[in-house]
Amino acid sequence: MKTSSSIRLTLFCLLLVVVLIFGLVVGRQVFLVGNQEPIPAPDLRDFNTYVYDDPRPLTEFTLTNEAGETVTRESLKGRWTFAFVGYTNCPDICPAAMANLRQTDQLLSSELPQPEYLLVSADPEHDTPEKLDAYTGFFGENFHGLTGDLDTLRALAKSLSAVFVHREVNGELMVDHSGHFALLNPDGELAAVMQPPHNPHNLAEAFKRIYQWAKANRDRVSS
């Protein structure tokens, strides 16, 4: 009887040890998976590009696109977007910037997601939806524009790390504005800033690396 009790006690202790070891192993795996550090943002200084480790949310806004449709911050979710602050009457910087984006689009691998290209107007008085439609349509079907309230456009430009200033020269409106591209991720957040001078090959390579980095971090979280 005493021997039988000792055997049961021994078996119970062994079972308890097995359960504890199993619990520790499972707990360690959960801890490691849940505490994986995100991959640091790629260093793309050679491409005149700064990538945010933590993408920055855009300000809330309500504006109008080239088709006369209402656009909000939510409208930018679900895809990558190259955003640029400029205006259709811009004599030099804007046409060159838009042409660089069109060339960049042609260089992107078919294995990458198709981004859109967004001109945020710095001159809403003259940039009507109809004028934006004619202007952006020249560069491609993935090119769009935003216009609307001046203060709202200024706030959106600021959240894209951009600014613009109006001034008159010989009675004509001139607009000084930032020349960089703001890359927005599919969450509608500012992921990177691409400074001029812009080279389409560098822009395409920078976009590929940023996409691959973002995808790798997303896969780590979901694994």
CORBELPE-V772402 format. One record per backbone hydrogen bond with DSSP energy under -0.5 kcal/mol. CO is the residue of the C=O (numbers start at 1). NH is the residue of the N-H. If there is no record, write none. Layout:
co & nh
CO & NH
CO & NH
//
This chain:
co & nh
1 & 5
2 & 6
3 & 7
4 & 8
5 & 9
6 & 10
7 & 11
8 & 12
9 & 13
10 & 14
11 & 15
12 & 16
13 & 17
14 & 18
15 & 19
16 & 20
17 & 21
18 & 22
19 & 23
20 & 24
21 & 25
22 & 26
23 & 27
24 & 28
25 & 29
26 & 30
27 & 31
28 & 32
29 & 33
30 & 34
31 & 35
33 & 36
42 & 44
44 & 47
44 & 49
45 & 48
48 & 195
49 & 44
50 & 193
53 & 55
56 & 190
61 & 73
63 & 71
64 & 147
65 & 68
69 & 65
71 & 63
72 & 75
73 & 76
74 & 77
76 & 79
80 & 116
81 & 83
81 & 184
82 & 118
83 & 182
84 & 86
84 & 120
86 & 122
87 & 90
92 & 96
93 & 97
94 & 98
95 & 99
96 & 100
97 & 101
98 & 102
99 & 103
100 & 104
101 & 105
102 & 106
103 & 107
104 & 107
104 & 108
105 & 108
109 & 112
113 & 115
116 & 82
117 & 144
118 & 84
118 & 120
119 & 121
119 & 146
120 & 86
123 & 126
123 & 127
126 & 128
128 & 132
129 & 133
130 & 134
131 & 135
132 & 136
133 & 137
134 & 138
135 & 138
136 & 139
136 & 140
140 & 143
142 & 117
144 & 119
145 & 66
146 & 121
147 & 64
149 & 153
150 & 154
151 & 155
152 & 156
153 & 157
154 & 158
155 & 159
156 & 160
157 & 160
157 & 162
158 & 161
163 & 178
165 & 176
167 & 174
169 & 172
172 & 169
174 & 167
174 & 176
176 & 165
181 & 183
181 & 194
182 & 83
182 & 184
183 & 191
183 & 192
184 & 81
185 & 188
186 & 78
188 & 58
189 & 185
189 & 191
190 & 56
191 & 52
192 & 183
193 & 50
193 & 195
194 & 181
199 & 203
200 & 204
201 & 205
202 & 206
203 & 207
204 & 208
205 & 209
206 & 210
207 & 211
208 & 212
209 & 213
210 & 214
211 & 215
212 & 216
213 & 217
214 & 218
215 & 219
216 & 220
217 & 221
218 & 222
219 & 223
//
